Amino acid sequence: MIEDNKSVAEMMSMFFQKEHWNVVYAYDGIEAMEKFKADPNGWDMITLDLNLPGKDGMQVNAEIRAISSTVPIIILTARDSESDQVLGLEMGADDYVVKPFSPITLIARIKALHRRAALTVHQSGGLIANEDQRFDVVTDHFKMNTKTREAYLNGKLIPDLTPKEFDLLKTLAQKPRQVFSRDQLLQLVWHYEFYGDERTVDAHIKKLRQKIEQVGPQVIQTVWGVGYKFDDSEVES
């Protein structure tokens, strides 16, 4: 937990203890990065306050993502501007909670994100033939394994998908050419009402598209005035 308000950290520590979670606290951005870099693969979850001394939370978020593309990050912000929240999501955070928040709500968000998080990063650059390899989602040119949290387009691994990006891609690809509204995606992927902020979906779609384009043509299409759909029917092998 990266949080400069020690009262908030102390309050949450009681709830974390009830869950039997081992938690490390950092009270400024510099301390946070020192602790993260000491064991980059040792963290199951990070809660990150945006308003930090030493290093701003946005900078901490960017530095963490430069080291790990998969560790789940929930940003905490007391800022009134929704642009801060959307910017945090665009920079790779998976979720956000606005202060003041209910400790029970934060615990629920952590549990929901952790259930869907990839705890093992697979760095292979392409699809390796293996008769034991099973794919849960298969379309014309796309395959996805939900156990290894890997997605392939034309046999090439889509790199560095965050937990939310993976879940968003899975939701779309499971029903090719079906159009999903932003509200539907908020409920299906985030599993709660996101206060009507549809820009959350747009921010994740933008990052997801950038990663897909590293390995092939774009398969997530905008249906203007409605939402998004997955369609790889015209992708060339």
C-alpha positions as CSV (number, residue, x, y, z in Angstrom):
1,M,0.0,0.0,0.0
2,I,1.5,3.3,-1.2
3,E,-0.2,5.9,0.9
4,D,1.2,9.1,2.5
5,N,-1.8,9.4,4.9
6,K,-0.7,7.2,7.8
7,S,-4.2,7.4,9.3
8,V,-5.6,5.8,6.1
9,A,-2.9,3.2,6.2
10,E,-3.5,2.4,9.9
11,M,-7.3,2.1,9.3
12,M,-6.8,-0.3,6.3
13,S,-4.2,-2.3,8.3
14,M,-7.0,-3.6,10.6
15,F,-9.0,-4.8,7.6
16,F,-6.0,-6.3,5.9
17,Q,-5.2,-8.3,9.1
18,K,-8.8,-9.7,9.2
19,E,-8.1,-11.0,5.6
20,H,-4.8,-12.5,6.8
21,W,-2.9,-10.5,4.1
22,N,0.7,-9.6,4.4
23,V,1.0,-5.9,3.6
24,V,4.0,-3.6,3.1
25,Y,3.5,0.1,3.4
26,A,5.3,3.0,1.7
27,Y,4.6,6.6,2.6
28,D,6.1,8.5,-0.3
29,G,6.9,7.8,-4.0
30,I,10.6,7.3,-3.5
31,E,10.2,4.8,-0.7
32,A,7.6,3.0,-2.8
33,M,9.9,2.5,-5.8
34,E,12.8,1.4,-3.5
35,K,10.6,-1.3,-2.0
36,F,9.1,-2.4,-5.3
37,K,12.5,-2.6,-7.1
38,A,13.8,-4.7,-4.2
39,D,11.5,-7.5,-5.2
40,P,9.6,-6.7,-8.5
41,N,8.0,-10.2,-8.7
42,G,7.0,-10.4,-5.0
43,W,3.8,-8.4,-5.1
44,D,0.3,-9.7,-5.7
45,M,-1.4,-6.3,-5.6
46,I,-0.5,-2.6,-5.3
47,T,-2.8,0.2,-4.1
48,L,-1.3,3.5,-5.1
49,D,-2.3,7.0,-3.9
50,L,-1.9,9.6,-6.6
51,N,-1.1,12.5,-4.3
52,L,2.4,11.5,-3.0
53,P,5.4,13.4,-1.7
54,G,8.8,12.6,-3.2
55,K,7.4,11.2,-6.4
56,D,3.9,11.8,-7.8
57,G,1.7,8.8,-8.0
58,M,1.5,9.1,-11.8
59,Q,5.2,8.8,-12.0
60,V,5.3,5.9,-9.6
61,N,2.6,4.1,-11.7
62,A,4.6,4.7,-14.9
63,E,7.8,3.4,-13.3
64,I,6.1,0.3,-11.9
65,R,4.6,-0.5,-15.3
66,A,8.0,-0.1,-17.0
67,I,9.2,-2.9,-14.8
68,S,6.1,-5.1,-14.6
69,S,3.2,-5.2,-17.0
70,T,1.1,-7.6,-15.0
71,V,1.2,-6.6,-11.3
72,P,-2.4,-5.4,-10.5
73,I,-2.6,-1.7,-9.6
74,I,-5.5,0.1,-7.9
75,I,-5.1,3.9,-7.8
76,L,-6.5,5.8,-4.9
77,T,-7.3,9.5,-5.5
78,A,-9.0,12.3,-3.6
79,R,-8.8,14.5,-6.6
80,D,-12.0,15.9,-8.0
81,S,-10.9,15.8,-11.6
82,E,-12.0,12.7,-13.4
83,S,-9.2,13.2,-15.9
84,D,-6.7,12.1,-13.2
85,Q,-8.5,8.8,-12.9
86,V,-8.7,8.2,-16.6
87,L,-5.1,9.2,-17.1
88,G,-4.1,6.7,-14.4
89,L,-6.0,4.0,-16.3
90,E,-4.4,5.0,-19.6
91,M,-1.0,4.7,-17.9
92,G,-1.6,1.1,-17.0
93,A,-3.6,1.0,-13.7
94,D,-6.3,-1.6,-13.5
95,D,-8.9,0.1,-11.3
96,Y,-9.4,3.2,-9.2
97,V,-11.1,4.1,-5.9
98,V,-12.1,7.7,-5.0
99,K,-11.4,9.0,-1.5
100,P,-13.1,9.0,0.9
101,F,-13.8,5.3,0.4
102,S,-15.3,2.5,2.4
103,P,-12.6,0.0,3.6
104,I,-15.0,-2.8,2.7
105,T,-15.3,-1.4,-0.8
106,L,-11.6,-1.4,-1.3
107,I,-11.2,-4.9,0.1
108,A,-13.9,-6.1,-2.4
109,R,-12.1,-4.3,-5.3
110,I,-8.8,-5.9,-4.3
111,K,-10.4,-9.4,-4.1
112,A,-12.2,-9.0,-7.5
113,L,-9.0,-7.8,-9.2
114,H,-6.8,-10.5,-7.6
115,R,-9.1,-13.3,-8.8
116,R,-8.6,-12.2,-12.3
117,A,-4.9,-11.2,-12.1
118,A,-2.1,-13.0,-13.8
119,L,0.4,-14.0,-11.2
120,T,2.8,-15.6,-13.7
121,V,4.2,-13.7,-16.6
122,H,4.9,-15.7,-19.8
123,Q,7.5,-14.0,-21.9
124,S,7.6,-16.3,-25.0
125,G,7.4,-14.4,-28.3
126,G,5.3,-16.8,-30.3
127,L,2.9,-19.7,-30.2
128,I,4.8,-22.9,-29.3
129,A,3.3,-26.1,-30.6
130,N,2.3,-28.3,-27.7
131,E,-0.4,-31.0,-27.8
132,D,-1.3,-30.2,-24.2
133,Q,-1.8,-26.5,-25.0
134,R,-5.5,-25.8,-24.6
135,F,-7.3,-22.6,-25.7
136,D,-10.5,-21.4,-24.2
137,V,-11.3,-18.9,-26.9
138,V,-10.6,-19.6,-30.6
139,T,-11.7,-17.6,-33.6
140,D,-10.5,-17.4,-37.2
141,H,-7.0,-15.9,-36.3
142,F,-7.1,-15.5,-32.6
143,K,-6.5,-17.9,-29.6
144,M,-6.6,-17.3,-25.9
145,N,-5.6,-19.4,-22.9
146,T,-7.3,-18.2,-19.7
147,K,-5.1,-20.3,-17.4
148,T,-1.8,-18.9,-18.7
149,R,-3.4,-15.6,-19.4
150,E,-2.0,-15.5,-23.0
151,A,-3.6,-14.3,-26.2
152,Y,-2.3,-14.8,-29.7
153,L,-3.1,-13.2,-33.0
154,N,-1.9,-15.2,-36.0
155,G,0.3,-17.2,-33.7
156,K,2.0,-14.1,-32.2
157,L,1.7,-13.4,-28.5
158,I,0.0,-10.1,-27.7
159,P,2.5,-8.6,-25.2
160,D,2.2,-7.3,-21.7
161,L,-1.6,-7.5,-21.2
162,T,-2.7,-6.2,-17.8
163,P,-5.4,-8.2,-16.0
164,K,-8.1,-5.8,-17.1
165,E,-6.9,-5.6,-20.7
166,F,-6.9,-9.4,-20.8
167,D,-10.4,-9.7,-19.4
168,L,-11.7,-7.0,-21.7
169,L,-10.2,-8.8,-24.8
170,K,-11.7,-12.1,-23.6
171,T,-15.2,-10.6,-23.2
172,L,-15.1,-9.2,-26.7
173,A,-13.5,-12.2,-28.4
174,Q,-15.8,-14.8,-26.8
175,K,-18.6,-13.3,-29.0
176,P,-17.1,-12.3,-32.3
177,R,-18.9,-9.5,-34.2
178,Q,-21.3,-8.9,-31.3
179,V,-21.5,-5.2,-30.4
180,F,-21.0,-4.4,-26.7
181,S,-22.0,-1.0,-25.3
182,R,-19.7,0.7,-22.8
183,D,-22.2,0.1,-20.0
184,Q,-22.3,-3.6,-20.8
185,L,-18.5,-3.8,-20.7
186,L,-18.3,-2.0,-17.4
187,Q,-20.6,-4.6,-15.9
188,L,-19.1,-7.6,-17.5
189,V,-15.4,-6.8,-17.0
190,W,-15.5,-4.6,-13.9
191,H,-18.5,-6.4,-12.2
192,Y,-19.8,-3.2,-10.6
193,E,-21.2,0.1,-11.6
194,F,-18.4,2.5,-12.4
195,Y,-20.4,5.6,-11.6
196,G,-21.3,5.9,-15.2
197,D,-17.8,6.8,-16.3
198,E,-17.7,5.3,-19.8
199,R,-14.2,6.8,-20.4
200,T,-12.8,4.0,-18.3
201,V,-13.7,1.5,-21.1
202,D,-12.3,3.9,-23.8
203,A,-9.0,4.2,-21.9
204,H,-8.5,0.5,-21.7
205,I,-9.5,-0.1,-25.3
206,K,-6.9,2.5,-26.4
207,K,-4.1,0.7,-24.5
208,L,-5.3,-2.7,-25.7
209,R,-5.4,-1.6,-29.3
210,Q,-1.8,-0.4,-29.1
211,K,-0.6,-3.8,-27.9
212,I,-2.6,-5.7,-30.5
213,E,-1.1,-3.5,-33.2
214,Q,2.4,-4.6,-32.1
215,V,1.7,-8.1,-33.5
216,G,-0.9,-7.6,-36.3
217,P,-3.9,-5.8,-37.6
218,Q,-6.6,-4.2,-35.4
219,V,-9.4,-6.6,-34.4
220,I,-11.3,-4.4,-32.0
221,Q,-13.6,-2.1,-33.9
222,T,-15.6,0.9,-32.9
223,V,-19.3,0.8,-33.7
224,W,-20.1,4.5,-33.6
225,G,-22.8,5.5,-31.2
226,V,-23.0,2.0,-29.8
227,G,-19.7,0.6,-28.5
228,Y,-17.1,-2.0,-29.5
229,K,-16.9,-5.4,-31.1
230,F,-14.2,-8.0,-31.9
231,D,-13.9,-9.1,-35.5
232,D,-10.9,-10.9,-37.0
233,S,-12.8,-12.3,-40.0
234,E,-10.9,-10.2,-42.5
235,V,-7.5,-10.6,-40.9
236,E,-5.0,-12.2,-43.4
237,S,-2.9,-15.1,-42.1
